[in-house]
Structure formats: structure tokens, C-alpha cells
Amino acid sequence: MDSKSLFEILIRENTEMLLAFLRSSVRDGHAVDDLYQETFLAAWKRLSDYDRKRPFGPWLRGIAQNVVLAHYRSTARADTPLDCEAIQWLDRRFEAIQKKPGDTFQEKLTALHGCVEELPEPYREPVTLRYLEQHSVEQVSSSLRVTREALKKRFARAKSRLADCLERKLNVMEAGS
């Protein structure tokens, strides 16, 4: 198989994962689109560096990390939401998700959406407002009429419940295979 065909297959398999990673790193939708294209362009240029014995996703996310950090440096944003350690933590979380059962990233994303729907209202609403509707923490706090500290606790509890639910759903997928 030639490099172009291999690259096209790997891109199709990793598009959803990369978009989720970029959206987790950058809130501006236009910037996400630009960074997505920039990441794939950089990956294409560096394809000869890719070790085919290793998974493509982590290699691609490594390129995306560099692209995101360069984006924040070039925009000189003082309010950069993520530093290098946070992006690396995010990459480790994506790697853990990628190792879970389920044929595609989309199946895993569907399981996560199901878990969000199962959250009790006090946890589902802040998660929906913040992560699905992309409201700022201040907007969510104001909308729900809770302090930032109370909101942080809700997010922590919601994330714990989501992790348990996702683990359960993905294990069911694995058992059904």
C-alpha cells in the first residue's frame, strides 16, 4: 500500500478523535477547523517519520499538541486555557479511551453521550451547558445560580459518574463482541 492510501485510511480512522482532542484544547470553532487542517498538513509532511509499528492516534495527537501550543503562542493570549502539561494530560486521557473496547471512536462518543443523558439533572445540566453548548464557566455558574466552587464540585462528581458509566458501557460492548 502506498503512503497516500495509508495516510487516507489513517486520517479517516482518526478524524473524530482528532476533532474531539482539538475541541477539548481550543474553544474557538474557527480555530479548531484551522488547527485540524494544519495538523493533517504537518502529519502529511512528516509521514516519513511515522513508525508503522506504533499506533497512529498518539503520533497524530503529538503533532496536534504542538500545533495547539504554537497557536496559543502566536495569538499571544494571556488567558491560554491549557498549558503543555494540561494538553499532555488530555492526550493521556484520549489514549486511555482509544484502548477501550469499541470499534470506532464514534461508538465511544455515542456511549459517552448516552452516559451524559443518564446523569441526574444537577450534573447533566452543567455538563450540557459547558461542554455541549460551549458556554463559559461564568455563564454556566450564572445560569444555574451557583457559585464557581459549587459548580466545580458538580463537574467533578459528573466526571466521576461519566467515567463509571463509560467503563460499564464499553465493557458491555466488549462482552458482546
Phi, psi and omega in degrees: 000133181283165185299321182296315180296317178299314181299316180300318179295313181296324178294312179302318181290337187246003183300309183298318179298315182294318178298318178297318179298313181294319179295331177286337184263332186224131183274336183282114183300322178294319178296322179301314179301315180295317181292326177299310180295319180297321179296313181292326176296315178297320179296319179298316181294331183257013184305327179294341178278344184288128177270110185296349178278349183250158179296143182285322184306307180298324178297315180295318178295327176299318176295316180299321178303313181296321179295317180295314180297321177295323177300313180293323177293319184288331178273353178050043181280125178285336183260037179306120185288336183229137173259182183302317181296320180294320179293322177294321176299316179300318178298318179297322178295317178295322178297318178297318178296318182297331181280346181289158177297164184118132186289324186229160175297325180298321177298320179292321178294321177297318177298319179296317178299321176298320179294321177299317180297331181278349180296144172299150185312316182299340179258324182295316184298311179296322179296316180297312181297317185282310191263330179268320181264356173063033175282152178288163178300320179298317180296318180295314180302314180294315182298320181270354180057049176230157178288161177301321181296316178297322179294319178301319179295320178297318179297317180298315179293320179296316180298321178297315179295320180295319179298316179296315181296315181296318177301314180298311183296318182288328176293324176296319178299317181295318181294329180283348182284000000 
